[in-house]
Amino acid sequence: MQRSSDEIKARCACVLENKSIAALVEASSSPSAAYEMIFTETKDVSMAKAGRWLAVLRRDYPVEYRKLVPIQPNTPCASISR
């Protein structure tokens, strides 16, 4: 079952303003990898789940994803807000 882009956006809304999380999603190869990377950095299950949904949006609705997360050159992944 594929979820609508609006439903996915609602599930990832809490991390949309977090540039560090967005950078980790950009660096990930899949939604599961995004979850693991975010959880490793933050130890926050809710944030990791929201980041996984952001990665699902990137995979399933790339145009919608780019509207929310524009491409930013040289985005560092090292400094995560905790």
C-alpha positions as CSV (number, residue, x, y, z in Angstrom):
1,M,0.0,0.0,0.0
2,Q,1.4,3.3,-1.0
3,R,0.6,6.3,1.2
4,S,-0.3,9.7,-0.2
5,S,2.3,12.4,-0.2
6,D,0.2,14.5,2.2
7,E,0.1,11.6,4.7
8,I,3.9,11.1,4.5
9,K,4.5,14.9,4.9
10,A,2.4,14.8,8.0
11,R,4.5,12.0,9.4
12,C,7.8,13.8,8.8
13,A,6.6,17.3,9.7
14,C,8.5,17.4,13.0
15,V,11.9,17.1,11.3
16,L,11.4,19.4,8.3
17,E,13.0,22.4,9.9
18,N,15.9,20.4,11.2
19,K,18.7,20.8,8.7
20,S,20.9,18.2,10.3
21,I,18.2,15.6,10.0
22,A,17.6,16.6,6.4
23,A,21.3,16.2,5.7
24,L,21.3,12.7,7.2
25,V,18.3,11.8,5.0
26,E,20.1,13.2,2.0
27,A,23.1,11.0,2.8
28,S,21.1,7.9,3.4
29,S,20.6,5.2,0.7
30,S,17.1,4.1,1.9
31,P,14.4,4.9,4.5
32,S,15.8,2.1,6.8
33,A,19.3,3.5,6.5
34,A,18.0,7.0,7.3
35,Y,16.3,5.6,10.4
36,E,19.5,4.0,11.6
37,M,21.7,7.0,10.9
38,I,19.3,9.4,12.7
39,F,18.8,7.1,15.6
40,T,22.6,6.6,16.0
41,E,23.1,10.4,16.1
42,T,20.1,11.4,18.2
43,K,19.0,8.3,20.2
44,D,15.5,9.6,19.6
45,V,13.1,7.0,18.2
46,S,10.4,9.6,17.2
47,M,12.9,11.7,15.3
48,A,14.3,8.6,13.6
49,K,10.9,7.5,12.5
50,A,10.1,11.0,11.2
51,G,13.4,11.0,9.3
52,R,12.5,7.6,7.8
53,W,9.2,9.0,6.6
54,L,11.1,11.9,5.0
55,A,13.3,9.3,3.2
56,V,10.1,7.6,2.0
57,L,8.9,10.9,0.6
58,R,12.2,11.3,-1.2
59,R,11.9,7.8,-2.7
60,D,8.2,7.8,-3.6
61,Y,7.5,11.5,-4.3
62,P,10.9,13.1,-5.3
63,V,9.3,16.3,-6.6
64,E,7.3,16.9,-3.4
65,Y,10.5,16.1,-1.4
66,R,12.5,18.7,-3.3
67,K,9.8,21.3,-2.6
68,L,10.3,20.7,1.1
69,V,14.1,20.0,1.1
70,P,15.9,22.0,-1.5
71,I,19.3,20.9,-2.6
72,Q,22.0,22.6,-0.5
73,P,25.6,22.2,-1.5
74,N,28.2,21.0,1.0
75,T,25.7,20.3,3.8
76,P,27.7,18.9,6.7
77,C,26.2,15.8,8.5
78,A,28.5,16.0,11.5
79,S,26.7,18.5,13.7
80,I,23.4,17.1,14.8
81,S,21.1,19.1,17.2
82,R,20.2,17.0,20.2
